[in-house]
Amino acid sequence: MRLEDLISGSTIVVEPSGERLNLISIEFAGDDAVKAVCRYEDNRLDERVFYRTDEPK
């Protein structure tokens, strides 16, 4: 998944852990990073940064 494909309200699976995250809000931080507020399956809230280097090759 490309950074541009991350949208609020979507659910993604993070590799390699297989965790499912519901993306609450998305904010681009330049061209190569996205800051996301996300909710885990156990209802924990967290903020994560996804980088262009995290995209599948």
N, C-alpha and C positions, 0 to 999 in steps of 0.2 A: 504494500500500500504506500502510495506517495504521500508526502506531507499535505499536498493540496487536496487529497481525498478525505482527510480528517475533518469531520463536521460535528458540531454540537448535536447531541441526541443520538449519535450512532454508537454502536457497540463494536469493539475491536478485540481481537485475541492477540496477546503479546507473546511472541516467541522468545526463548524456547520454553518458558514456564507454562504456557497455555492459559494464563490468566485472562479472564474476560473483563474488560473495562467499559463502563458506560461513560462516554465523554460528555461532561456537563457543559464545559465552555472551552473554546479554542481561541488562542491568540498567537498570531505569528510574531516571531522575534527575529526579524531579518529574513533573509532568503533561505536559510539553512536550518531553522529551528522553529518548533511550535511548542508553546506552553499550554498544557491542558489540565483542567480541573476534572478529575475523574472519580467515579464511584466503583469500588470493587464489588465482587459478588457477595461479600460479607457485610456490605453497606458502609465500609470505611471510605472516607473521602481523602483524596490526596491530590497533590499537584505534581505533574511530571513534565519533563521536557523531552521531546522527541527530536532527534537530529536527522539531517539528510542522510547521514551515514547509517542510520537505523533502517533505512528503506531496503527491501529485498533487492538483491542484485540480479 
